[in-house]
Amino acid sequence: MHRWPCRPYPHSPGRQSGVTGQSANSPGRLGADSSAGASAQAEAWAKSPVSTWATESLNFTPDPKQAQILDSPAHRLILLCTRQFGKSTLAAIKALHFALTNPNTLTLLAAPVERRAAEWIRLIHSYLRLLNIQPKSDGIHPHSVALPNGSRIVGLPGVVDNNRGYPAHLLIFEEAAIVPEEMFEVLTGSLAATDGHLWLISSAGPQIGFFYDQWHNHELPWQRFKVTARDCRRISQEFLDHQQLLIGESAFRREFLCEFTASGHQIFTRELIDSISTDEHQPWNGGRPLWPQ
């Protein structure tokens, strides 16, 4: 059995709030500082919890559960959460903090479609501007960021053939429940030489696919977080009551209560299959050979 212990970054020891950010010339900004100053700033950020850095530098105040996720040192993390919990925001903050505090590293975000990858990079661009860093592409990928410290962040859409050959130090799957299985198999191989970090983030989906399998895989030491709509104070009970009537019970449980539900192609649910399977099966003929020896 493989063991992936919790560990810090290699080089390190919701919703937007109304908190006022620092000015471009304050200590929390890189700006046009000298390389020595920028390095010192990155070291200071690395010593600070990610949630604190997000509040002080990005004008984002995470709720307690978001802060717990951002500050997790887990090498392998899986988040199953309600719609509108802030999945993209958490992924962007995690990726940017990692890249800024770990020079010359590559962070990959795997998204189900190109539009999601583009939106994720757009969010990172907005955070870079708050840090007084001009966003720049790496010149290779259409959805990418190249940082002054040599690190890169790349958003990849769900096209398997174009996603080989990367040595990733942090790999994040967003909306992992609908990312193609083959993409998971290919991209996780990019962590082989770097022993990089892996995050799976998604709302619930069908009872198939790698996200479903890994959520229920207790042989590997994932740090698991589960947040339903009823755990999220930003979602009102009135909205949930209306949404339940609007989309129906099965879709509501999947989208807002983190329950994996049978897809339209499934004849039998996983619960039914599991309920009729057993390791205590007794052969009908007592285990005797069917044919004469």
C-alpha positions as CSV (number, residue, x, y, z in Angstrom):
1,M,0.0,0.0,0.0
2,H,1.3,3.4,-0.9
3,R,1.6,6.0,1.8
4,W,1.5,9.7,1.2
5,P,2.1,11.5,4.5
6,C,1.0,15.1,5.1
7,R,3.9,17.4,4.4
8,P,4.5,21.1,3.8
9,Y,5.4,22.7,0.5
10,P,8.9,21.8,-0.8
11,H,10.5,25.1,0.1
12,S,8.2,26.3,2.9
13,P,8.7,25.8,6.7
14,G,-16.1,31.8,-0.8
15,R,-16.6,34.9,-1.3
16,Q,-14.8,38.1,-1.5
17,S,-15.0,40.0,1.8
18,G,-15.3,43.7,2.4
19,V,-11.8,43.8,4.0
20,T,-9.8,46.6,2.5
21,G,-6.5,45.5,0.9
22,Q,-3.1,46.9,1.2
23,S,-1.7,49.5,-1.1
24,A,0.6,48.5,-3.9
25,N,3.6,49.8,-2.0
26,S,2.9,48.0,1.3
27,P,4.9,45.0,2.6
28,G,2.3,42.5,1.3
29,R,3.0,43.3,-2.4
30,L,5.8,42.2,-4.6
31,G,5.5,45.0,-7.1
32,A,8.7,46.1,-8.7
33,D,10.9,45.2,-5.7
34,S,14.4,44.0,-6.2
35,S,14.9,40.2,-6.6
36,A,16.3,40.1,-3.0
37,G,13.2,41.9,-1.7
38,A,10.9,39.7,-3.7
39,S,12.6,36.6,-2.3
40,A,12.3,37.9,1.2
41,Q,8.6,38.6,0.6
42,A,8.0,35.1,-0.7
43,E,9.7,33.6,2.3
44,A,7.5,35.6,4.6
45,W,4.4,34.4,2.7
46,A,5.6,30.8,2.9
47,K,5.7,31.1,6.7
48,S,2.2,32.5,6.9
49,P,-0.9,30.3,6.7
50,V,-2.4,30.4,3.2
51,S,-5.7,31.7,4.7
52,T,-4.0,34.6,6.4
53,W,-2.1,35.4,3.2
54,A,-5.4,35.4,1.3
55,T,-7.0,37.8,3.8
56,E,-4.1,40.2,4.0
57,S,-3.0,40.2,0.3
58,L,-6.0,39.2,-1.8
59,N,-8.9,40.8,0.0
60,F,-10.4,37.4,0.5
61,T,-11.6,36.3,4.0
62,P,-12.3,32.6,4.0
63,D,-14.9,31.0,6.2
64,P,-13.6,28.5,8.8
65,K,-14.0,25.5,6.5
66,Q,-12.3,27.2,3.6
67,A,-9.5,28.3,5.9
68,Q,-9.0,24.7,7.1
69,I,-8.8,23.5,3.5
70,L,-6.4,26.2,2.4
71,D,-4.1,25.7,5.3
72,S,-4.0,21.9,5.0
73,P,-0.5,20.5,4.6
74,A,-1.9,17.3,3.1
75,H,0.1,15.8,0.2
76,R,-3.1,14.3,-1.1
77,L,-6.4,16.2,-0.6
78,I,-9.9,15.6,-1.8
79,L,-12.8,18.0,-1.4
80,L,-16.4,17.0,-2.0
81,C,-18.6,20.1,-1.7
82,T,-21.8,21.8,-2.6
83,R,-22.3,24.0,-5.6
84,Q,-21.2,27.6,-4.9
85,F,-18.8,26.7,-2.0
86,G,-16.0,28.5,-3.8
87,K,-14.1,25.7,-5.5
88,S,-12.5,27.8,-8.2
89,T,-11.5,30.5,-5.7
90,L,-9.9,28.0,-3.3
91,A,-8.0,26.3,-6.2
92,A,-6.8,29.7,-7.5
93,I,-5.5,30.8,-4.1
94,K,-3.8,27.5,-3.4
95,A,-2.2,27.5,-6.8
96,L,-1.0,31.1,-6.7
97,H,0.4,30.8,-3.1
98,F,2.2,27.6,-4.0
99,A,3.7,29.1,-7.2
100,L,4.8,32.3,-5.5
101,T,6.5,30.6,-2.6
102,N,8.1,27.7,-4.6
103,P,10.4,29.1,-7.4
104,N,10.7,27.3,-10.7
105,T,7.8,25.0,-10.1
106,L,4.9,24.0,-12.4
107,T,1.3,24.0,-11.2
108,L,-1.3,22.3,-13.4
109,L,-5.1,22.8,-13.2
110,A,-7.1,20.1,-15.0
111,A,-10.6,21.3,-16.0
112,P,-13.3,19.4,-17.8
113,V,-13.6,22.0,-20.6
114,E,-11.5,24.9,-21.9
115,R,-13.9,27.5,-20.7
116,R,-13.3,26.4,-17.1
117,A,-9.5,26.5,-17.5
118,A,-9.7,30.0,-19.0
119,E,-11.9,31.2,-16.2
120,W,-9.6,29.8,-13.6
121,I,-6.6,31.6,-15.1
122,R,-8.6,34.8,-15.3
123,L,-9.2,34.6,-11.6
124,I,-5.5,34.2,-10.9
125,H,-4.8,37.3,-13.1
126,S,-7.1,39.3,-10.9
127,Y,-5.2,38.2,-7.8
128,L,-1.9,39.0,-9.4
129,R,-3.0,42.6,-10.1
130,L,-3.8,42.9,-6.4
131,L,-0.2,41.9,-5.7
132,N,1.0,44.5,-8.2
133,I,2.3,41.8,-10.5
134,Q,1.6,42.2,-14.2
135,P,0.1,38.9,-15.5
136,K,2.1,37.3,-18.3
137,S,1.5,34.1,-20.3
138,D,4.3,31.5,-20.5
139,G,4.2,31.9,-24.3
140,I,3.3,28.2,-24.8
141,H,-0.1,27.6,-23.4
142,P,-3.1,29.8,-24.1
143,H,-4.3,29.6,-20.5
144,S,-1.2,30.1,-18.4
145,V,0.7,32.4,-16.0
146,A,4.5,32.9,-15.9
147,L,5.7,34.4,-12.6
148,P,8.9,36.5,-12.0
149,N,10.4,33.7,-9.8
150,G,10.3,31.2,-12.7
151,S,7.2,29.3,-11.6
152,R,4.3,28.7,-14.0
153,I,0.6,27.9,-13.6
154,V,-1.1,26.2,-16.5
155,G,-4.8,25.5,-17.1
156,L,-5.5,22.4,-19.1
157,P,-8.8,21.5,-20.7
158,G,-10.0,17.9,-20.8
159,V,-8.2,16.8,-24.0
160,V,-6.1,13.7,-23.1
161,D,-3.8,13.6,-26.1
162,N,-2.4,17.1,-25.4
163,N,-1.7,16.6,-21.8
164,R,1.4,14.4,-21.6
165,G,5.0,15.3,-20.7
166,Y,4.5,17.7,-17.8
167,P,6.6,17.5,-14.6
168,A,4.1,18.9,-12.1
169,H,4.8,20.0,-8.6
170,L,1.1,20.7,-7.8
171,L,-1.8,19.1,-9.7
172,I,-5.4,20.3,-9.1
173,F,-8.4,18.7,-10.7
174,E,-11.4,21.1,-10.6
175,E,-14.9,19.6,-11.1
176,A,-13.1,16.3,-10.9
177,A,-16.4,14.3,-11.1
178,I,-16.8,15.3,-14.8
179,V,-13.1,15.3,-15.9
180,P,-12.4,12.4,-18.2
181,E,-11.0,9.2,-16.6
182,E,-8.1,9.1,-19.1
183,M,-7.0,12.6,-18.2
184,F,-6.7,11.5,-14.5
185,E,-4.6,8.5,-15.5
186,V,-2.3,10.6,-17.8
187,L,-1.8,13.7,-15.6
188,T,-1.2,11.9,-12.3
189,G,1.9,10.5,-13.9
190,S,3.3,14.0,-14.1
191,L,3.9,13.8,-10.3
192,A,6.2,10.8,-10.6
193,A,9.6,12.6,-10.6
194,T,8.6,15.6,-8.4
195,D,6.5,13.7,-5.8
196,G,4.2,16.6,-6.2
197,H,0.9,17.5,-4.4
198,L,-2.5,16.3,-5.7
199,W,-5.9,18.0,-5.0
200,L,-9.2,16.7,-6.2
201,I,-12.0,19.2,-6.0
202,S,-15.6,18.7,-7.1
203,S,-19.3,18.6,-6.4
204,A,-20.8,15.1,-6.4
205,G,-21.5,13.4,-9.7
206,P,-22.5,10.0,-11.0
207,Q,-21.5,6.8,-9.2
208,I,-18.7,6.1,-11.7
209,G,-15.3,7.7,-12.5
210,F,-12.1,8.4,-10.6
211,F,-13.5,11.0,-8.3
212,Y,-16.2,8.7,-7.0
213,D,-13.7,5.9,-6.7
214,Q,-11.1,7.9,-4.8
215,W,-13.7,9.4,-2.5
216,H,-14.5,5.9,-1.4
217,N,-10.9,4.6,-1.6
218,H,-9.8,4.3,2.1
219,E,-6.7,2.4,1.2
220,L,-4.9,5.6,0.2
221,P,-4.4,8.3,2.8
222,W,-6.5,11.2,1.3
223,Q,-7.3,14.0,3.6
224,R,-11.0,14.3,3.0
225,F,-13.3,17.4,3.3
226,K,-17.0,17.3,2.8
227,V,-19.1,20.5,2.8
228,T,-22.9,20.3,2.0
229,A,-25.1,23.3,1.3
230,R,-26.4,23.1,4.8
231,D,-22.9,23.6,6.1
232,C,-22.4,26.8,4.0
233,R,-23.8,29.9,5.6
234,R,-23.8,31.8,2.3
235,I,-26.6,29.6,1.0
236,S,-30.0,30.3,2.5
237,Q,-32.5,27.6,3.5
238,E,-35.1,29.4,1.4
239,F,-33.0,29.0,-1.7
240,L,-32.4,25.3,-1.0
241,D,-36.1,24.7,-0.5
242,H,-36.9,26.3,-3.8
243,Q,-34.1,24.6,-5.6
244,Q,-35.2,21.2,-4.3
245,L,-38.6,21.7,-5.9
246,L,-37.1,23.1,-9.1
247,I,-34.6,20.4,-10.0
248,G,-36.0,17.4,-8.2
249,E,-34.8,15.2,-5.3
250,S,-32.1,13.2,-7.1
251,A,-30.3,16.3,-8.7
252,F,-30.7,18.3,-5.5
253,R,-29.0,15.6,-3.4
254,R,-26.2,15.4,-5.9
255,E,-25.6,19.1,-6.4
256,F,-26.1,20.4,-2.9
257,L,-25.9,17.5,-0.4
258,C,-22.8,15.8,-1.8
259,E,-24.5,12.5,-2.6
260,F,-23.3,10.5,-5.6
261,T,-26.4,9.5,-7.5
262,A,-27.0,7.0,-10.3
263,S,-26.5,8.4,-13.8
264,G,-29.1,8.0,-16.6
265,H,-27.0,5.1,-18.0
266,Q,-27.0,3.0,-14.9
267,I,-29.6,0.3,-14.6
268,F,-28.7,-0.6,-11.0
269,T,-27.3,1.8,-8.4
270,R,-24.0,1.1,-6.7
271,E,-25.8,0.7,-3.4
272,L,-28.0,-2.1,-4.8
273,I,-25.0,-3.9,-6.3
274,D,-23.0,-3.6,-3.0
275,S,-26.0,-4.8,-1.0
276,I,-26.2,-8.1,-2.9
277,S,-22.4,-8.8,-3.1
278,T,-20.6,-10.7,-0.3
279,D,-17.2,-12.2,0.4
280,E,-18.9,-15.1,2.1
281,H,-20.3,-16.8,-1.0
282,Q,-20.8,-20.5,-0.7
283,P,-20.5,-22.5,-4.0
284,W,-23.8,-24.2,-4.9
285,N,-22.1,-27.6,-5.2
286,G,-20.0,-27.4,-2.1
287,G,-16.8,-26.4,-4.0
288,R,-16.5,-29.8,-5.7
289,P,-15.0,-29.9,-9.3
290,L,-17.7,-29.5,-12.0
291,W,-16.0,-32.1,-14.2
292,P,-14.4,-35.4,-13.4
293,Q,-10.6,-35.1,-12.8
